């Protein structure tokens, strides 16, 4: 940021004060542009009803940041500069009230648009004392002793105005267009016969450039994690536009064969990836696939459920291991689930085939898989997210009898932000 240099004994000049003011404004503008960018941004300026309610709305204190000429008019003895553009901030410390009129005809409504713009004006005019060289003890009143008042402040404010739309049948009224050089903030709807404005009558104009979040809401890297072990919604937090997601489908259950050991269930598919372009407050549906239920009679194991993160990525469940009756001799393990939408899409591990000679059920697909049982025991359920259930074993002597397979483990969705 530029700084003035002054020397002992030199005659003070007005520019010794004007340039530091301008340079400080330029420095703040550069910092603001680095954090907020050069597009128009509004902070505060909340629009609320009065208390008690009336036909007046209140726009609270706040600010607007907007790209503007360095100085549209001369700043004291410094010439105007309309070529260089900087980001300027107008600040209102006091609230502004607007009284709104109701439509004249029954059944009608009016939409009022509240819009804002950056405004820079010279104000606070006073008659200043000037040096009288002929009689220094008696200063002149204004330049050339003419008594002329001069502005002493250049202020930067938020200019607010209300623009009424045309009255029309309620439900058909339209909001007026935003004026050139202004930004729309709110739409206030007023109906015939209304005596007070409520919060429900005030709506933020879509696309209004309100500051979405502030620096304390920013998160470095992926510092937070939300783990979904059951279906729900992920609401994008303030300051977040990118998330890292892991989606795992449910594991398939082991099979159940009437006379042989059965195959292990396949593991759920796995998708991993970065999702960008999100907006704070956005709601994304999260589905967590259930593990395949353990079979209750001789049959193939049950397939696990599909897990998903909105429409961005999904992972299907593992297929149940083979089982069935004496007429069905298949005892193969179930296939792993598949995945899509991630930068890394991994098919789950297949369940193992049963080993008839060892009376051993097939192991479930892993990781987190359940072990196949040996002998006349049920297969073990999947232990961790997306693991396949183990296949049931069979008797080691006498009449061959199979056992039920274990359940698959449920999937999971992990969101890091």
Steps between C-alpha positions, in 0.01 A plus 500: 500500500641842406609741775577871494835643607516834682805694623567717805463865415311446175176689453202268562283436196143383472621198303692384809157404636312421180747245364517288821119486504490389138788254545335342804179458300695333217674264744170398661352453154779260403451298819123491447538389140740225608244358745163579340589542134386787280133407467240686704459357851243599765534432873233567761216728379243258643141588408249448782154620604469772763411412859213542551416406143395775261507575128868590536802274447843561650828441315766463767864613506738336256735554211537464126829437320510596135751574223515877444727772353785609726350850523212597274552868585792704625600415856609835641794606286547144365359459151220256426605151387229307316745271320626300798237273656515376860268316735327745733284430805198706598397466864167588664509514878133592535184321391284627213119488510267464201122543522310295242152571364229238447333451158196713436272222371362188670672172413822667383861478621821695440861378507742762629866461406762625747828566322839637597800669345834641612484878540789743553421862575669812635326644803535680838541848348634765737661843462870437561754753633772593249837667557495877468856589407439869566368436849575142616317563827171554315441203260281530196153348513511252212715535184572866416295593808183431298326301776450204266426167667706201380448123533731342755421128465478251215272226634434151366154363575244241394232672293162328542175547317162331459356439154130407483371253243164528327195402701338182365274217611661328798725222377556661158690811612860526380816639656644804320838470328814604686625840383833530322785553746294360789466154654170353616481385860140427605147466371220610733147391404210717614137396456183707487362566846825411673567705814842372601799337334614168645823307449314266262444795263876558463711278273864523395525562126653194329859575409536786751877531565493453876824378658449125535744451788781669688859402570429312828276265299781401262653158554854410393516190284277213612504568873156356584333165441137390506439124501161369387422151627138544406324699228452873549590837352831684477449876529795689354645717783590867465836551339494163324484450125709182464468167683684168493261205500539126556201279415488129589212270407359234733656154505312195370412220741638150485283234337310215663514157334290213622768232467831679431704791625405827329689783333600822674331831417674762288623828646333832416652721232700808599505846340729782606519849358498878536170680444529869409268789425283462810324792666445560874161372610470258209329176611639175357319173560719224643397135467675228700449150363399231747696180526341196339287319759603150602289238315236325703470194275700327228558771237760734361613771737341845477660788311610806698340839444639784288657800674510842334588866550227687315544455128875547525619146574367159602612149590285191460482220753680170478311199363401224740694171496345198332286253690181309428371145514651159428402537137718813474866413535639855467696627798686791339565828679301811409642774279616831649296817449598765248547879534460810286539878514822518698850574380578155641234232446581158647311173459455317828679172563316184396394255768697174512361172370411236757737206547279194496777256593573698813134569585606866502284795388660767285636815664320826429662762281709748696620712660277466803378160381349219700680164506342189356406234752652153526273216593133535594521870591353822360728731303630805678343837425701778337696690762545841343355732237417320178649164602334184363358238731666160523335191353348236725687175559366143487500190717821301493338157538169330462229655287632815325330809637599858417479806725394864443743760377579813700352844429689758299615819669325829423669759284609849599539848352781723628509873418812704574504879470 
